[in-house]
Amino acid sequence: MKIGIRKAGRATILDLEGALKLGDAEEAFRNQVQQLIDAGSLHVAVNLAGVTELDSSGIGALVRAFTTLKRAGGKATYFAANKRVMMLLKMVRLDSILDLAEDEATALTRI
């Protein structure tokens, strides 16, 4: 998994590319979010457009990032998930818990 980082106003955008699954990818995502929190970047938008696969560990990493940022006084929003990823998130009923936006512009208005 590749993780691109860019800034948009006060938000940090993480562009994910590849499979978010158990192992290195999930660990890299978790570590990246923790580094952002440690650096004081508490408003994070995660671009899911490039996520090709998602397993339970990947879903757990998304939830963990959401709750960790919230606990730190920040906010996480996820956007541009493909149909398959969105279907998985709905299946496990996370569409009502995680802040999911259709596109980057909408996501940034929520941060």
MARPAGU-319547 format. One record per residue: x, y, z of N, C-alpha, C, O in turn. Coordinates in steps of 0.02 Angstrom, whole numbers. Layout:
// residues N
[pt [X; Y; Z]; [X; Y; Z]; [X; Y; Z]; [X; Y; Z]]
...
// end
This chain:
// residues 111
[pt [42; -59; 0]; [0; 0; 0]; [44; 62; 0]; [94; 66; 36]]
[pt [24; 110; -41]; [58; 175; -43]; [14; 226; -9]; [-47; 225; -17]]
[pt [45; 270; 31]; [8; 322; 65]; [37; 390; 45]; [95; 405; 61]]
[pt [-3; 429; 9]; [18; 496; -9]; [-9; 545; 43]; [-64; 536; 69]]
[pt [30; 597; 58]; [9; 646; 108]; [10; 715; 76]; [59; 735; 45]]
[pt [-45; 752; 86]; [-46; 821; 62]; [-90; 862; 109]; [-130; 835; 146]]
[pt [-80; 927; 106]; [-118; 972; 150]; [-171; 1010; 109]; [-160; 1025; 50]]
[pt [-227; 1024; 140]; [-280; 1065; 110]; [-308; 1107; 166]; [-350; 1084; 205]]
[pt [-284; 1169; 172]; [-305; 1211; 228]; [-279; 1182; 292]; [-219; 1167; 298]]
[pt [-323; 1173; 340]; [-300; 1144; 404]; [-304; 1068; 404]; [-285; 1035; 453]]
[pt [-328; 1039; 350]; [-335; 967; 346]; [-274; 934; 314]; [-241; 963; 271]]
[pt [-260; 874; 336]; [-210; 832; 304]; [-248; 778; 267]; [-291; 745; 295]]
[pt [-231; 768; 203]; [-265; 718; 163]; [-217; 659; 152]; [-160; 669; 131]]
[pt [-241; 600; 167]; [-203; 539; 154]; [-233; 505; 93]; [-292; 486; 94]]
[pt [-194; 497; 41]; [-216; 462; -19]; [-192; 390; -15]; [-132; 377; -20]]
[pt [-238; 343; -6]; [-220; 273; 0]; [-224; 239; -68]; [-272; 249; -106]]
[pt [-173; 198; -83]; [-173; 160; -146]; [-153; 89; -132]; [-99; 76; -105]]
[pt [-196; 42; -151]; [-180; -29; -142]; [-228; -61; -94]; [-282; -35; -79]]
[pt [-208; -119; -69]; [-250; -158; -24]; [-237; -139; 48]; [-180; -138; 71]]
[pt [-291; -124; 85]; [-285; -109; 156]; [-305; -173; 193]; [-363; -184; 210]]
[pt [-254; -214; 205]; [-265; -281; 234]; [-216; -293; 291]; [-169; -255; 302]]
[pt [-228; -347; 327]; [-185; -368; 382]; [-112; -369; 361]; [-95; -393; 307]]
[pt [-69; -343; 404]; [3; -344; 390]; [31; -275; 381]; [12; -227; 415]]
[pt [78; -269; 334]; [115; -207; 324]; [71; -148; 307]; [81; -93; 332]]
[pt [21; -158; 264]; [-22; -103; 241]; [-61; -73; 299]; [-63; -12; 308]]
[pt [-92; -117; 338]; [-133; -94; 394]; [-87; -60; 446]; [-106; -9; 475]]
[pt [-29; -88; 458]; [18; -60; 507]; [44; 8; 483]; [51; 54; 523]]
[pt [59; 14; 418]; [84; 77; 390]; [31; 132; 398]; [47; 189; 415]]
[pt [-32; 115; 385]; [-86; 163; 392]; [-93; 186; 465]; [-98; 245; 479]]
[pt [-93; 137; 510]; [-98; 153; 582]; [-41; 198; 605]; [-52; 247; 640]]
[pt [20; 180; 585]; [79; 220; 604]; [75; 290; 575]; [94; 339; 609]]
[pt [52; 297; 513]; [46; 362; 482]; [-2; 407; 520]; [12; 466; 531]]
[pt [-59; 379; 538]; [-109; 418; 576]; [-79; 439; 643]; [-89; 496; 665]]
[pt [-44; 394; 676]; [-13; 410; 741]; [39; 465; 734]; [44; 509; 776]]
[pt [79; 462; 680]; [129; 515; 668]; [96; 583; 658]; [121; 633; 682]]
[pt [39; 583; 622]; [3; 646; 612]; [-22; 674; 678]; [-17; 734; 691]]
[pt [-49; 631; 720]; [-74; 653; 786]; [-16; 680; 827]; [-22; 732; 858]]
[pt [40; 643; 828]; [99; 665; 866]; [125; 733; 842]; [152; 772; 881]]
[pt [117; 746; 777]; [140; 809; 748]; [88; 865; 755]; [101; 922; 735]]
[pt [30; 849; 783]; [-21; 899; 794]; [-71; 907; 738]; [-113; 952; 739]]
[pt [-68; 863; 688]; [-118; 865; 633]; [-178; 822; 653]; [-177; 761; 647]]
[pt [-229; 856; 677]; [-286; 819; 705]; [-347; 817; 659]; [-398; 788; 676]]
[pt [-342; 849; 600]; [-397; 848; 552]; [-374; 811; 490]; [-335; 836; 450]]
[pt [-399; 750; 483]; [-374; 705; 430]; [-431; 682; 386]; [-483; 658; 409]]
[pt [-422; 689; 321]; [-468; 663; 271]; [-432; 606; 235]; [-376; 614; 212]]
[pt [-465; 549; 231]; [-433; 490; 201]; [-467; 475; 134]; [-527; 461; 131]]
[pt [-427; 477; 81]; [-452; 464; 13]; [-450; 388; 2]; [-397; 358; -3]]
[pt [-509; 358; -3]; [-514; 285; -12]; [-520; 264; -85]; [-530; 205; -100]]
[pt [-516; 312; -131]; [-526; 297; -202]; [-478; 244; -228]; [-497; 204; -271]]
[pt [-417; 243; -203]; [-367; 195; -228]; [-364; 130; -190]; [-322; 87; -204]]
[pt [-409; 121; -140]; [-410; 59; -101]; [-442; 4; -143]; [-501; 8; -160]]
[pt [-402; -47; -159]; [-426; -101; -202]; [-458; -158; -162]; [-504; -191; -186]]
[pt [-433; -170; -102]; [-459; -223; -59]; [-461; -199; 13]; [-421; -157; 33]]
[pt [-507; -226; 51]; [-515; -208; 122]; [-535; -271; 159]; [-583; -304; 141]]
[pt [-497; -288; 212]; [-517; -345; 253]; [-534; -320; 323]; [-535; -260; 335]]
[pt [-548; -366; 369]; [-569; -346; 436]; [-515; -305; 472]; [-532; -261; 511]]
[pt [-452; -319; 459]; [-398; -280; 490]; [-397; -209; 462]; [-386; -161; 498]]
[pt [-409; -204; 397]; [-412; -138; 366]; [-470; -97; 392]; [-463; -37; 406]]
[pt [-528; -130; 400]; [-586; -97; 428]; [-571; -75; 500]; [-588; -20; 520]]
[pt [-538; -119; 537]; [-518; -102; 606]; [-472; -42; 608]; [-477; 0; 653]]
[pt [-426; -38; 560]; [-380; 19; 557]; [-417; 84; 543]; [-400; 136; 572]]
[pt [-468; 82; 500]; [-508; 141; 486]; [-546; 164; 549]; [-548; 224; 564]]
[pt [-575; 116; 584]; [-612; 132; 646]; [-564; 159; 699]; [-579; 208; 733]]
[pt [-506; 127; 705]; [-456; 149; 755]; [-432; 220; 741]; [-425; 260; 787]]
[pt [-420; 236; 677]; [-399; 303; 658]; [-453; 354; 677]; [-439; 407; 704]]
[pt [-516; 336; 662]; [-573; 379; 676]; [-578; 394; 751]; [-584; 452; 772]]
[pt [-575; 341; 793]; [-583; 350; 865]; [-521; 382; 896]; [-528; 423; 942]]
[pt [-461; 366; 873]; [-400; 395; 900]; [-399; 471; 888]; [-382; 510; 932]]
[pt [-416; 490; 827]; [-418; 562; 811]; [-472; 598; 851]; [-461; 654; 874]]
[pt [-529; 566; 859]; [-584; 597; 897]; [-563; 607; 970]; [-576; 659; 999]]
[pt [-530; 556; 999]; [-507; 560; 1068]; [-454; 614; 1077]; [-450; 645; 1130]]
[pt [-415; 626; 1025]; [-362; 677; 1028]; [-391; 747; 1016]; [-354; 796; 1017]]
[pt [-456; 751; 1004]; [-488; 816; 993]; [-491; 835; 919]; [-505; 892; 902]]
[pt [-479; 787; 877]; [-480; 800; 805]; [-539; 768; 771]; [-590; 753; 802]]
[pt [-531; 757; 705]; [-585; 729; 666]; [-557; 692; 606]; [-508; 714; 576]]
[pt [-588; 637; 589]; [-570; 599; 529]; [-631; 593; 485]; [-687; 582; 509]]
[pt [-620; 600; 421]; [-674; 588; 374]; [-645; 548; 316]; [-586; 555; 299]]
[pt [-685; 506; 286]; [-663; 462; 232]; [-703; 479; 170]; [-763; 494; 174]]
[pt [-671; 478; 112]; [-707; 496; 52]; [-686; 456; -9]; [-633; 425; -10]]
[pt [-730; 456; -59]; [-719; 426; -125]; [-708; 350; -124]; [-671; 324; -165]]
[pt [-741; 316; -78]; [-735; 243; -76]; [-769; 213; -138]; [-822; 237; -158]]
[pt [-738; 162; -168]; [-770; 130; -225]; [-830; 89; -201]; [-841; 81; -141]]
[pt [-868; 63; -249]; [-930; 27; -231]; [-917; -32; -185]; [-955; -44; -138]]
[pt [-864; -69; -200]; [-849; -129; -161]; [-832; -113; -88]; [-856; -144; -41]]
[pt [-789; -63; -79]; [-769; -41; -12]; [-829; -13; 25]; [-840; -28; 84]]
[pt [-869; 28; -9]; [-929; 56; 23]; [-978; 2; 43]; [-1008; 5; 97]]
[pt [-986; -49; 1]; [-1030; -104; 17]; [-1006; -141; 80]; [-1047; -158; 123]]
[pt [-941; -152; 85]; [-913; -184; 145]; [-926; -142; 208]; [-946; -169; 259]]
[pt [-915; -78; 203]; [-926; -34; 261]; [-1000; -33; 281]; [-1016; -29; 340]]
[pt [-1044; -36; 232]; [-1116; -38; 247]; [-1135; -106; 278]; [-1177; -109; 323]]
[pt [-1103; -159; 252]; [-1118; -226; 277]; [-1104; -232; 352]; [-1140; -265; 389]]
[pt [-1050; -201; 374]; [-1032; -204; 445]; [-1059; -143; 483]; [-1039; -129; 540]]
[pt [-1104; -107; 451]; [-1141; -50; 479]; [-1096; 8; 502]; [-1113; 45; 548]]
[pt [-1039; 16; 469]; [-995; 71; 487]; [-1013; 135; 449]; [-987; 189; 464]]
[pt [-1057; 129; 399]; [-1077; 189; 362]; [-1115; 238; 407]; [-1119; 297; 392]]
[pt [-1143; 213; 463]; [-1178; 257; 509]; [-1133; 283; 565]; [-1152; 327; 603]]
[pt [-1072; 255; 571]; [-1026; 275; 624]; [-969; 319; 596]; [-956; 373; 622]]
[pt [-937; 295; 544]; [-882; 333; 513]; [-911; 391; 473]; [-967; 387; 447]]
[pt [-873; 444; 467]; [-894; 501; 427]; [-873; 488; 355]; [-815; 498; 337]]
[pt [-920; 466; 313]; [-906; 449; 244]; [-934; 502; 197]; [-993; 519; 200]]
[pt [-891; 528; 154]; [-912; 579; 106]; [-902; 552; 35]; [-861; 508; 24]]
[pt [-941; 580; -12]; [-936; 557; -81]; [-873; 580; -115]; [-843; 544; -155]]
[pt [-851; 642; -99]; [-793; 669; -133]; [-751; 713; -86]; [-771; 727; -29]]
[pt [-693; 733; -110]; [-645; 772; -70]; [-674; 838; -46]; [-666; 856; 12]]
[pt [-708; 873; -90]; [-736; 938; -72]; [-785; 932; -13]; [-784; 972; 33]]
[pt [-828; 882; -17]; [-877; 871; 37]; [-841; 852; 102]; [-858; 877; 156]]
[pt [-791; 809; 96]; [-753; 787; 155]; [-720; 847; 190]; [-721; 852; 251]]
[pt [-691; 892; 150]; [-656; 949; 178]; [-702; 998; 213]; [-681; 1034; 258]]
[pt [-765; 1002; 191]; [-812; 1046; 225]; [-831; 1019; 294]; [-854; 1057; 337]]
[pt [-821; 954; 305]; [-840; 923; 368]; [-784; 925; 420]; [-794; 907; 478]]
[pt [-725; 946; 399]; [-668; 945; 445]; [-657; 1009; 480]; [-610; 1015; 520]]
// end
